[in-house]
Each structure stands twice: as structure tokens, then as C-alpha cells.
């Protein structure tokens, strides 16, 4: 069953140390404080604060199984590479897109799914890089001599200067990640 398939990996990721990069820890810790301020017990506050970070666990666990790696190690690469590619920011922008009818909802859902699929493909690439830990693998992947990577990073930096994205712009950003993933 799915529960059996994902249980151990999910548990290991949830209990893992230093999975989130330093840049994402303040938001996580602020969420814990917010839940505590609402009167929740510390353990429940921690679980609720972790929920947004656990969403990609199925992809992480599947990739770990494919590559015969520990889910915790794949999770570390996932979050560090995502951070470097501004995936959390892009995900927030996609989630904030206005939904004015069924087709906007479908488009937003498709963008979310495509972003997740492209991140998984890019994480798979980074896992193949030399390095003894997640930081080294991500650094090696980012330091490749790749004009497409440099263009994508510059484009994402430029887009991040905007307050919000619209559907076409978010679609272009996700498409750039797709092109980057397909180039290997």
C-alpha cells in the first residue's frame, strides 16, 4: 500500500536533522512560534509548521528509491537546489495567482504539478554530481559551465524583483526550469 511504501521515508525525513537550508529555517521557526502563540502544544506546533515542507516527500522518497539513496540525503539536495533556483518563491507566486473560474484553477494546478516534476528532474541531476554531501552536490551542479543555467538563474533573479507574477509569467518561469531539466 501507499502507506507502507512511504511510511519509513516520510518518518526519516520528518525526523532528519538539517534538512532545510539555513535560508528557509527562519520561516519554519516563525511558523512554530505562530502556532505556539495560538496555544498549541509544542509538538503539534512543530508538526503543523513542517507541513508545507513535507508536501514534496512522495517525490523525494520515489527518487531515493530509484537512486538507492537515503530519503534524508535526497531531501537535503531537494531543498538546497530548490532554494538556489527560487522554487519556494515561485511556488508562493503560483499559489497566490488569482482564480477566477475553473480554468484558472486548472492552470494553477498544472503549474504546481509541473514545477514539482521539474524540481524532481533537476534534483536527480544534482544527485549525480560529485560531492560528499548535499551542499557540495548542489554547488557542483550550479557551478557547471552551462549558459542555459546562467540564463535561467538571471531570469529568476529578475522575476523575483517583481511583487507578483501573473499566469503567463509564472508559466514562462516553470517552462525555463523544464528546459533546464531537459538539457541535463
Secondary structure, DSSP 4 states (H G I P E B T S, - for coil): -HHHHHHHHHHHHHH-SS-S-HHHHHHHHHHHHHHHHTT--HHHHHHHHHHHHHTTHHHHHHHHHHHT--HHHHHHHHHHHHHHTTHHHHHHHHHTS---SHHHHHHHHHHHHHHHHHHHHHHHHHHTSS-SSHHHHHHHHHTS--HHHHHHHHHHHHHHTSS---HHHHHHHHHHHHHHHHH-
